[in-house]
Amino acid sequence: MTSNQNYLAVIKVVGIGGGGVNAVNRMIELGLRGVEFIAINTDAQALLMSDADVKLDVGRELTRGLGAGADPEVGRRAAEDHAEEIEEALAGADMVFVTAGEGGGTGTGGAPVVARIAKSIGALTIGVVTRPFGFEGKRRAAQADVGVSALKSEVDTL
């Protein structure tokens, strides 16, 4: 007899950057089940605090584990440098949710890379992002706009 487990979609939730990893941590705290959680960050210390099933410390050589410094280009390069590790973590997924806080470095620059990899393995790819508050400034808002546009072009829906 075949179990129903054989017919369930494999869903993975990827939090990238500080905001994305915080979102994943909150979902875990709330007891969300039936998905695999993946935390990706350039900030090694923040990554240690995550309870995600899989933790990927990206950009070790680039940032020395100290974060992307709110630079999306650093976030993008960090994710691209670890594309094989990200692909391994996403392997087998039918659906991937990519969550990030837009406007900073790792999430803004890295989320489109994660989404591109997810789509390349055939997973339905959904982006879920937050935008910065007005008081965070025009620069962060402008970076968020660019990041949202970049992510939108890589996901099935945002």
PyMOL commands that set and color helices and strands:
alter all, ss='L'
color gray80, all
select helices_A, chain A and resi 4-7+17-29+44-48+60-63+72-81+83-90+106-120+134-136+138-152
alter helices_A, ss='H'
color red, helices_A
select strands_A, chain A and resi 11-16+36-41+54-57+95-101+124-130
alter strands_A, ss='S'
color yellow, strands_A
deselect
rebuild
show_as cartoon
